[in-house]
């Protein structure tokens, strides 16, 4: 069915100026993500200001602290619309799932999935970068679920580590493919396969600053082949494969990728979600679990307060307990926040008898996740 917006667009009499303005919007949107997609939030604000100087009157009107990166192009009307308008509504699963498998869509994940879908349609490999805890793997899972649903597409995930070698990577990829004829190999006939390369920057950097493992990845993406290990010099061509990857931001002991490999990808930086997005993630989970059909009203009211309380506590400990050479592990990211709620959610319903117990449970989880990471009594007393 065609939407009312699309019909309204058809009914409108277009002029050359309208067409030029629509094309300008598309160019600005493409420039924002192809050039500015790797930027951090503060830098994106400066890039937004620059775009407004080179394309006046094209970018959308903004509210407080917004940038062009909060907007998408509606594919039917070719008008600007906020990514938040495309974010699907999440419903608490009827069966109790493992907390780690629960994926709550946010503006950030919706935006990343939509961008990756654009790259997928163009058969362009994409690379997600971001700090630890920015939901790169979770976002990739949402994207893969979306593009493989009802489609003849297989998925192979390659988890890289410091010990991953070139031979291990080649064996992992070849193990999923069939011989198509001649020198060609691919997924079973009539299907395509997505290869997701997680933690791509993890393999060892040798004495000369090279990553031999990632050189064979680069060769596969650039040339579409790897060489037969049993017949030296004989190439194997790989067809019907699409590649997506995720890696932590380089620096702080984390490796970078060789430039010859990075240029094969469209890169998108996954930023830490805003406070509203964090509240939406964990607030939605708590609201789904703690309902008046199951719990007392006081328990429900207490559960609704836990999200804000946890976020405030998390922000304070992040600002106070900074990493030092002797306390380099003083890093508090979204994963720590998630562990607090995971501990609360694992308690059986019949154990949570009143709001006081729920509050004590939450306090215990905060101590387990945050205080137990601290190495001095002085730091632990501050948390207390």
Rosetta blueprint (number, residue, H / E / L):
1 X L
2 X L
3 X L
4 X H
5 X H
6 X H
7 X H
8 X H
9 X H
10 X H
11 X H
12 X L
13 X L
14 X L
15 X L
16 X H
17 X H
18 X H
19 X H
20 X H
21 X H
22 X H
23 X H
24 X H
25 X H
26 X H
27 X H
28 X H
29 X H
30 X H
31 X H
32 X H
33 X H
34 X H
35 X H
36 X H
37 X L
38 X L
39 X L
40 X L
41 X H
42 X H
43 X H
44 X H
45 X H
46 X H
47 X H
48 X H
49 X H
50 X H
51 X H
52 X H
53 X H
54 X H
55 X L
56 X L
57 X L
58 X L
59 X L
60 X L
61 X L
62 X L
63 X L
64 X L
65 X L
66 X L
67 X L
68 X H
69 X H
70 X H
71 X E
72 X E
73 X E
74 X L
75 X L
76 X L
77 X L
78 X L
79 X L
80 X E
81 X E
82 X E
83 X H
84 X H
85 X H
86 X H
87 X L
88 X L
89 X L
90 X L
91 X L
92 X L
93 X L
94 X L
95 X L
96 X L
97 X L
98 X L
99 X H
100 X H
101 X H
102 X L
103 X L
104 X L
105 X L
106 X L
107 X H
108 X H
109 X H
110 X H
111 X H
112 X H
113 X H
114 X H
115 X H
116 X H
117 X H
118 X H
119 X H
120 X H
121 X H
122 X L
123 X L
124 X L
125 X L
126 X E
127 X E
128 X E
129 X E
130 X E
131 X L
132 X L
133 X L
134 X L
135 X L
136 X H
137 X H
138 X H
139 X H
140 X H
141 X H
142 X H
143 X H
144 X H
145 X H
146 X H
147 X H
148 X H
149 X L
150 X L
151 X L
152 X L
153 X E
154 X E
155 X E
156 X E
157 X E
158 X E
159 X E
160 X L
161 X L
162 X L
163 X L
164 X L
165 X L
166 X H
167 X H
168 X H
169 X H
170 X H
171 X H
172 X H
173 X H
174 X H
175 X L
176 X L
177 X L
178 X E
179 X E
180 X E
181 X E
182 X L
183 X L
184 X E
185 X E
186 X E
187 X L
188 X L
189 X L
190 X L
191 X L
192 X E
193 X E
194 X E
195 X E
196 X E
197 X E
198 X E
199 X L
200 X L
201 X L
202 X L
203 X L
204 X L
205 X L
206 X L
207 X L
208 X L
209 X L
210 X L
211 X L
212 X H
213 X H
214 X H
215 X H
216 X H
217 X H
218 X H
219 X H
220 X H
221 X H
222 X H
223 X H
224 X L
225 X E
226 X E
227 X E
228 X L
229 X L
230 X L
231 X L
232 X L
233 X L
234 X L
235 X E
236 X E
237 X E
238 X E
239 X E
240 X L
241 X E
242 X E
243 X E
244 X E
245 X E
246 X E
247 X E
248 X E
249 X L
250 X L
251 X E
252 X L
253 X L
254 X E
255 X L
256 X L
257 X L
258 X L
259 X H
260 X H
261 X H
262 X H
263 X L
264 X L
265 X L
266 X E
267 X E
268 X E
269 X E
270 X E
271 X L
272 X L
273 X L
274 X L
275 X H
276 X H
277 X H
278 X H
279 X H
280 X H
281 X H
282 X H
283 X H
284 X H
285 X H
286 X H
287 X H
288 X H
289 X H
290 X L
291 X L
292 X L
293 X L
294 X L
295 X L
296 X L
297 X H
298 X H
299 X H
300 X H
301 X H
302 X H
303 X H
304 X H
305 X H
306 X H
307 X H
308 X H
309 X H
310 X H
311 X H
312 X H
313 X H
314 X H
315 X H
316 X H
317 X H
318 X H
319 X H
320 X H
321 X L
322 X L
323 X L
324 X L
325 X L
326 X L
327 X L
328 X L
329 X L
330 X L
331 X L
332 X L
333 X L
334 X H
335 X H
336 X H
337 X H
338 X H
339 X H
340 X H
341 X H
342 X H
343 X H
344 X H
345 X H
346 X L
347 X L
348 X L
349 X L
350 X L
351 X L
352 X L
353 X L
354 X L
355 X H
356 X H
357 X H
358 X H
359 X H
360 X H
361 X H
362 X H
363 X H
364 X H
365 X H
366 X H
367 X H
368 X H
369 X H
370 X L
371 X H
372 X H
373 X H
374 X L
375 X L
376 X L
377 X H
378 X H
379 X H
380 X H
381 X H
382 X H
383 X H
384 X L
